[in-house]
Amino acid sequence: MKEGQSIADVLSGAADWVVITGDNAGVVASIPAGGVAAIVCDPPYGIAHKCDFAKRGRDNLAPCNNYADVHGDDEPYDPAPLLAMNVPTVLWGGNHFADRLPASGGWLVWDKERPDTLDQATCELAWTNVVKGVRRFRHLWNGMMRASEHGENYHPTQKPVALMRWVLGLQWMPREGVILDPYCGSGPVGVAAVAMGYRYIGCEVKDSYADIARRRIREATPTLFAEVARPQQLTLGGEA
């Protein structure tokens, strides 16, 4: 998969993917109507979540890292610029800014298979404007106990590539085109998108995370999109 140097490279088809370093406002504004097939991202939730995990004592059972706090998480998140693009959209953490989102019956649930006694979230939610009903994905993600990516700790709110492959594989998502990820972090959406045959535009404000995302995407193994199995869906609410 060919790496581009600009958004235009990907939009024109001259390249398959690019990760831009910098504020995403200019990236979003530069994309013409119909330029992307879908948006999948994990934006800052606006909850001022402290990410100095070791300092806060989360290393009682196993070593963990201290990270810088997530950029932009100290102020309310505004999804309006992404919603204005009017394309299939998946926004992780949507429960934290649901009052600024249109009503939707289509939510995604990532079950981290954590014990209910834990003082951290056992599940995470994503708002969508395209999925029908509530859909659940089970994937262990509890400190050092993980179903995947063992020892790959890059970002304080890192999500597994397996989760993003599941999202992109849902039957309501477009089967081709450009996936836009304005908050790419360590690149799980990009890795999944490239592996599944999509083109991808990512944006990350921090150089260090952008570099990690690029490396991981370069190392991704593309597979023919037609060969990627569409998962069976479990309906918890709404239409099947």
Kinemage of the C-alpha trace (Angstrom):
@kinemage 1
@onewidth
@group {chain A} dominant
@subgroup {mainchain}
@vectorlist {calphas} color= white
{ca met a 1} P 0.000 0.000 0.000
{ca lys a 2} L 1.507 3.293 -1.121
{ca glu a 3} L 2.102 6.021 1.441
{ca gly a 4} L 1.185 9.531 0.359
{ca gln a 5} L 2.612 12.917 1.226
{ca ser a 6} L -0.646 14.844 1.200
{ca ile a 7} L -4.397 14.477 1.523
{ca ala a 8} L -4.688 15.154 -2.198
{ca asp a 9} L -2.546 12.098 -2.929
{ca val a 10} L -5.082 9.852 -1.246
{ca leu a 11} L -8.195 11.597 -2.540
{ca ser a 12} L -6.900 11.354 -6.101
{ca gly a 13} L -5.963 7.698 -5.754
{ca ala a 14} L -2.256 8.388 -6.276
{ca ala a 15} L -1.592 6.974 -2.800
{ca asp a 16} L -3.388 4.616 -0.456
{ca trp a 17} L -2.855 6.335 2.873
{ca val a 18} L -1.382 9.299 4.666
{ca val a 19} L -1.011 10.473 8.258
{ca ile a 20} L -0.876 14.245 8.622
{ca thr a 21} L 0.703 15.820 11.698
{ca gly a 22} L -1.088 18.868 13.047
{ca asp a 23} L -4.484 20.220 14.003
{ca asn a 24} L -7.280 18.399 12.227
{ca ala a 25} L -9.490 21.434 11.588
{ca gly a 26} L -7.624 22.257 8.393
{ca val a 27} L -7.661 18.628 7.300
{ca val a 28} L -11.424 18.316 7.707
{ca ala a 29} L -12.044 21.663 6.003
{ca ser a 30} L -9.891 20.686 3.007
{ca ile a 31} L -11.858 17.557 2.120
{ca pro a 32} L -14.490 18.155 -0.572
{ca ala a 33} L -18.038 16.877 -0.299
{ca gly a 34} L -18.092 13.182 -1.093
{ca gly a 35} L -14.323 12.929 -0.700
{ca val a 36} L -14.437 10.276 2.011
{ca ala a 37} L -16.597 7.197 2.357
{ca ala a 38} L -16.774 7.171 6.159
{ca ile a 39} L -15.383 8.637 9.371
{ca val a 40} L -14.147 6.338 12.131
{ca cys a 41} L -12.348 7.925 15.066
{ca asp a 42} L -11.757 8.129 18.801
{ca pro a 43} L -11.857 11.855 19.617
{ca pro a 44} L -11.087 13.472 22.985
{ca tyr a 45} L -14.149 13.020 25.161
{ca gly a 46} L -13.908 16.268 27.079
{ca ile a 47} L -13.612 14.549 30.465
{ca ala a 48} L -10.134 15.733 31.560
{ca his a 49} L -9.021 12.141 32.086
{ca lys a 50} L -5.652 12.015 33.855
{ca cys a 51} L -3.213 9.687 32.114
{ca asp a 52} L -0.408 9.450 34.672
{ca phe a 53} L -1.421 5.857 35.352
{ca ala a 54} L 1.658 4.657 37.230
{ca lys a 55} L 1.713 7.764 39.402
{ca arg a 56} L -1.913 7.148 40.318
{ca gly a 57} L -1.174 3.619 41.507
{ca arg a 58} L -2.477 1.539 38.625
{ca asp a 59} L 0.757 -0.448 38.609
{ca asn a 60} L -0.122 -2.475 41.694
{ca leu a 61} L -0.462 -5.733 39.751
{ca ala a 62} L 1.701 -5.019 36.700
{ca pro a 63} L 3.905 -2.196 35.388
{ca cys a 64} L 2.133 0.578 33.519
{ca asn a 65} L 3.130 3.872 31.948
{ca asn a 66} L 2.620 7.530 32.629
{ca tyr a 67} L 1.383 9.398 29.549
{ca ala a 68} L 0.733 13.006 28.727
{ca asp a 69} L -2.963 13.824 28.981
{ca val a 70} L -4.948 13.521 25.747
{ca his a 71} L -4.785 16.718 23.704
{ca gly a 72} L -8.093 18.605 23.824
{ca asp a 73} L -9.617 16.410 26.538
{ca asp a 74} L -9.759 19.347 28.946
{ca glu a 75} L -12.569 21.084 27.054
{ca pro a 76} L -15.990 19.974 25.733
{ca tyr a 77} L -15.776 18.085 22.471
{ca asp a 78} L -17.715 19.493 19.516
{ca pro a 79} L -18.570 16.861 16.867
{ca ala a 80} L -20.290 19.395 14.567
{ca pro a 81} L -17.503 19.648 11.933
{ca leu a 82} L -17.511 15.877 11.424
{ca leu a 83} L -21.295 15.591 11.425
{ca ala a 84} L -21.451 18.306 8.752
{ca met a 85} L -19.623 15.993 6.342
{ca asn a 86} L -22.785 13.876 6.230
{ca val a 87} L -21.139 10.501 5.707
{ca pro a 88} L -21.321 7.219 7.660
{ca thr a 89} L -19.678 8.064 10.973
{ca val a 90} L -18.512 6.157 14.052
{ca leu a 91} L -17.466 8.251 17.064
{ca trp a 92} L -16.042 6.392 20.040
{ca gly a 93} L -16.836 7.945 23.403
{ca gly a 94} L -20.082 9.387 22.090
{ca asn a 95} L -21.776 8.795 25.433
{ca his a 96} L -19.625 11.596 26.871
{ca phe a 97} L -20.939 14.176 24.397
{ca ala a 98} L -24.309 12.636 23.509
{ca asp a 99} L -26.066 15.959 24.120
{ca arg a 100} L -24.253 17.299 21.056
{ca leu a 101} L -25.095 14.338 18.814
{ca pro a 102} L -28.287 13.570 16.878
{ca ala a 103} L -30.485 10.883 18.372
{ca ser a 104} L -29.502 7.446 17.108
{ca gly a 105} L -30.573 3.876 17.758
{ca gly a 106} L -27.287 2.592 16.371
{ca trp a 107} L -24.635 2.282 19.059
{ca leu a 108} L -21.573 0.054 19.269
{ca val a 109} L -20.480 -1.589 22.517
{ca trp a 110} L -16.935 -2.765 23.088
{ca asp a 111} L -17.047 -5.229 25.972
{ca lys a 112} L -13.542 -5.276 27.454
{ca glu a 113} L -14.366 -8.407 29.485
{ca arg a 114} L -13.286 -6.711 32.686
{ca pro a 115} L -14.702 -7.624 36.109
{ca asp a 116} L -17.608 -5.476 37.227
{ca thr a 117} L -15.796 -4.774 40.483
{ca leu a 118} L -13.128 -2.781 38.618
{ca asp a 119} L -13.141 0.974 39.190
{ca gln a 120} L -12.618 1.516 35.453
{ca ala a 121} L -15.090 1.193 32.590
{ca thr a 122} L -15.911 -2.379 31.598
{ca cys a 123} L -17.257 -1.288 28.199
{ca glu a 124} L -16.886 1.607 25.781
{ca leu a 125} L -19.549 3.039 23.500
{ca ala a 126} L -19.511 4.486 20.000
{ca trp a 127} L -22.253 6.591 18.431
{ca thr a 128} L -23.057 5.901 14.800
{ca asn a 129} L -25.386 7.348 12.202
{ca val a 130} L -25.382 4.250 10.034
{ca val a 131} L -25.554 1.059 12.110
{ca lys a 132} L -28.967 -0.401 12.928
{ca gly a 133} L -29.521 -1.557 16.485
{ca val a 134} L -26.953 -1.958 19.242
{ca arg a 135} L -23.950 -4.123 18.338
{ca arg a 136} L -21.479 -5.698 20.728
{ca phe a 137} L -17.848 -6.749 20.292
{ca arg a 138} L -16.113 -8.759 23.005
{ca his a 139} L -12.341 -8.367 23.224
{ca leu a 140} L -10.352 -8.631 26.444
{ca trp a 141} L -8.480 -5.415 27.246
{ca asn a 142} L -7.582 -5.153 30.897
{ca gly a 143} L -4.081 -3.883 31.604
{ca met a 144} L -1.566 -6.596 30.754
{ca met a 145} L -4.418 -9.071 30.159
{ca arg a 146} L -5.274 -8.611 26.505
{ca ala a 147} L -6.647 -10.674 23.680
{ca ser a 148} L -4.200 -8.986 21.272
{ca glu a 149} L -1.268 -6.553 20.984
{ca his a 150} L 0.580 -7.851 24.016
{ca gly a 151} L 3.246 -5.386 25.124
{ca glu a 152} L 2.216 -2.835 22.486
{ca asn a 153} L 1.436 0.095 24.746
{ca tyr a 154} L 1.586 3.249 22.666
{ca his a 155} L -1.205 5.571 23.765
{ca pro a 156} L -3.203 6.178 26.966
{ca thr a 157} L -6.562 5.578 25.283
{ca gln a 158} L -5.328 3.048 22.730
{ca lys a 159} L -7.923 0.790 21.157
{ca pro a 160} L -7.195 -2.577 19.540
{ca val a 161} L -6.852 -3.003 15.803
{ca ala a 162} L -9.238 -5.953 16.129
{ca leu a 163} L -11.956 -3.580 17.316
{ca met a 164} L -11.488 -1.296 14.325
{ca arg a 165} L -11.502 -4.228 11.914
{ca trp a 166} L -14.804 -5.272 13.439
{ca val a 167} L -16.199 -1.738 13.001
{ca leu a 168} L -15.121 -1.500 9.364
{ca gly a 169} L -16.449 -4.985 8.714
{ca leu a 170} L -19.980 -4.205 9.874
{ca gln a 171} L -22.493 -4.736 7.108
{ca trp a 172} L -23.613 -1.089 7.081
{ca met a 173} L -20.146 0.332 6.467
{ca pro a 174} L -19.010 1.145 2.909
{ca arg a 175} L -16.992 -1.612 1.283
{ca glu a 176} L -14.451 0.699 -0.343
{ca gly a 177} L -13.258 4.278 -0.479
{ca val a 178} L -11.430 6.589 1.917
{ca ile a 179} L -11.719 6.305 5.693
{ca leu a 180} L -11.116 9.578 7.541
{ca asp a 181} L -9.689 9.442 11.066
{ca pro a 182} L -9.069 12.958 12.424
{ca tyr a 183} L -7.759 11.669 15.780
{ca cys a 184} L -5.558 8.772 14.743
{ca gly a 185} L -3.422 8.420 17.886
{ca ser a 186} L -1.266 5.319 17.476
{ca gly a 187} L -3.124 4.345 14.314
{ca pro a 188} L -5.467 1.393 14.995
{ca val a 189} L -8.056 2.630 12.498
{ca gly a 190} L -5.353 3.119 9.878
{ca val a 191} L -3.867 -0.327 10.411
{ca ala a 192} L -7.307 -1.925 10.091
{ca ala a 193} L -8.294 0.168 7.076
{ca val a 194} L -5.130 -0.545 5.097
{ca ala a 195} L -5.288 -4.254 5.930
{ca met a 196} L -8.870 -4.356 4.672
{ca gly a 197} L -8.190 -2.582 1.387
{ca tyr a 198} L -9.523 0.885 2.148
{ca arg a 199} L -7.665 4.105 1.521
{ca tyr a 200} L -7.021 6.100 4.681
{ca ile a 201} L -6.464 9.679 5.827
{ca gly a 202} L -5.340 10.108 9.426
{ca cys a 203} L -4.474 13.209 11.396
{ca glu a 204} L -2.607 13.396 14.698
{ca val a 205} L -1.600 16.516 16.588
{ca lys a 206} L 1.435 14.953 18.311
{ca asp a 207} L 4.509 14.050 16.274
{ca ser a 208} L 5.404 11.059 18.450
{ca tyr a 209} L 2.027 9.375 17.984
{ca ala a 210} L 1.920 10.225 14.283
{ca asp a 211} L 5.291 8.502 13.844
{ca ile a 212} L 4.018 5.411 15.657
{ca ala a 213} L 0.887 5.357 13.514
{ca arg a 214} L 2.909 5.582 10.301
{ca arg a 215} L 5.182 2.746 11.367
{ca arg a 216} L 2.291 0.500 12.302
{ca ile a 217} L 0.448 1.212 9.051
{ca arg a 218} L 3.579 0.524 6.997
{ca glu a 219} L 3.862 -2.822 8.736
{ca ala a 220} L 0.202 -3.717 8.162
{ca thr a 221} L -0.424 -6.630 5.841
{ca pro a 222} L -3.025 -5.805 3.183
{ca thr a 223} L -5.639 -8.436 2.452
{ca leu a 224} L -8.201 -8.478 -0.315
{ca phe a 225} L -11.308 -6.779 1.026
{ca ala a 226} L -13.507 -9.505 -0.404
{ca glu a 227} L -11.652 -12.056 1.697
{ca val a 228} L -12.377 -10.288 4.997
{ca ala a 229} L -15.245 -12.114 6.660
{ca arg a 230} L -18.193 -10.010 7.718
{ca pro a 231} L -18.840 -10.881 11.377
{ca gln a 232} L -22.141 -12.253 12.597
{ca gln a 233} L -24.039 -9.552 14.418
{ca leu a 234} L -25.653 -9.809 17.838
{ca thr a 235} L -28.677 -7.508 18.087
{ca leu a 236} L -29.255 -6.067 21.541
{ca gly a 237} L -31.818 -3.501 20.481
{ca gly a 238} L -33.471 -2.007 17.411
{ca glu a 239} L -33.685 -3.658 14.008
{ca ala a 240} L -31.529 -6.567 12.904
